[in-house]
Amino acid sequence: MKRIFILIIIAVVLGGISGKILFSKYENLDNYVFSNDKRVYFLEEGVYSTKKSLENNTKDINPKLVVKDDNKYYVYVGITKNQDNAKKIKKIYTDKGYSIYEKEKNITNTEFLSNIEQFDVLVESTKKERDISTIQEVILSNYEEMIINKG
């Protein structure tokens, strides 16, 4: 009986130590992935008053998101929560001769915020323009699907 009692105590202590170690690793990840910061950087190429001027000035820009608001067309080339990623994306377009403006917006859709954070990790880990453009294309279409078309 004493032997079983000692084994139970050892099992509980080892389980507690293992749980604490595992929890401490996920605690740091939880703060990173599910942060409460709702600030998002939108990289805007420009605002156009007519669809024709939009098409003429942005035909070579890909990917892009066009949002119509108050009879104006806003063109976005990137969305990120990470300031360094914003600079990286902005540089791609400024090197091609475009003026990119950084605008901060608050997003309340937690699923979209989580998606951005996951894609930001991918953007951070690459330097290839093609890969960054592909990632931004997914983010922009994700925004259109989850925010614009849903709201």
Secondary structure, 3 states (H helix, E strand, C coil): CHHHHHHHHHHHHHHHHHHHHHHHHHHHHHHHHCCCCCEEEEEEEEEECCHHHHHHHHCCCCCCEEEEECCEEEEEEEEECCHHHHHHHHHHHHCCCCCCEEEEEECCCHHHHHHHHHHHHHHHCCCCHHHHHHHHHHHHHHHHHHHHCCC
